[in-house]
Amino acid sequence: MGVQNIGLTGLLVILLLALIIFGPNKLPEIGRAFGTTIKEFRKSAQELTDDVTKPTDPKH
């Protein structure tokens, strides 16, 4: 069971809880921080994948 299985109803419940807990003024800031975190994670994962899959130079 992963994030793919949440569905629209689950997503709406999560957003409603976030709105109740953090309030409408704090949600955009939290969204930006979450987006930045995901972006950095993907970048790091891609760099790691590139490092593992790139061919090695036999001359060195």
C-alpha positions as CSV (number, residue, x, y, z in Angstrom):
1,M,0.0,0.0,0.0
2,G,1.6,3.2,-1.1
3,V,0.9,6.8,-2.0
4,Q,-0.7,5.7,-5.3
5,N,-3.6,4.0,-3.4
6,I,-4.7,7.2,-1.5
7,G,-7.4,8.2,-4.0
8,L,-9.3,11.5,-4.2
9,T,-11.2,11.1,-1.0
10,G,-8.1,10.3,1.0
11,L,-6.3,13.3,-0.5
12,L,-9.2,15.6,0.4
13,V,-9.3,14.3,4.0
14,I,-5.5,14.9,4.3
15,L,-5.8,18.4,2.9
16,L,-8.8,19.2,5.2
17,L,-6.8,18.0,8.2
18,A,-3.8,20.1,7.1
19,L,-6.1,23.1,6.8
20,I,-7.5,22.6,10.3
21,I,-4.1,21.9,11.9
22,F,-2.0,24.6,10.2
23,G,-4.5,27.2,9.1
24,P,-4.9,28.8,5.7
25,N,-2.0,31.3,6.2
26,K,0.6,28.6,6.8
27,L,-0.4,26.1,4.1
28,P,1.3,27.9,1.1
29,E,4.6,28.0,3.1
30,I,4.3,24.3,4.0
31,G,3.5,23.4,0.3
32,R,6.6,25.3,-0.9
33,A,8.8,23.6,1.6
34,F,7.4,20.2,0.7
35,G,7.9,20.9,-3.0
36,T,11.5,21.9,-2.4
37,T,12.1,18.8,-0.4
38,I,10.7,16.5,-3.1
39,K,12.7,18.4,-5.8
40,E,16.0,17.9,-3.8
41,F,15.2,14.3,-3.1
42,R,14.6,13.5,-6.8
43,K,17.8,15.4,-7.8
44,S,19.8,13.4,-5.3
45,A,18.3,10.1,-6.4
46,Q,19.0,10.9,-10.0
47,E,22.6,11.9,-9.2
48,L,23.1,8.6,-7.3
49,T,21.5,6.6,-10.2
50,D,23.8,8.4,-12.7
51,D,26.9,7.7,-10.5
52,V,26.0,4.0,-10.3
53,T,25.1,3.5,-13.9
54,K,27.8,5.6,-15.7
55,P,30.5,3.6,-17.3
56,T,33.9,3.6,-15.6
57,D,37.0,4.8,-17.5
58,P,39.4,1.8,-17.6
59,K,42.4,4.2,-18.2
60,H,42.3,5.5,-14.6
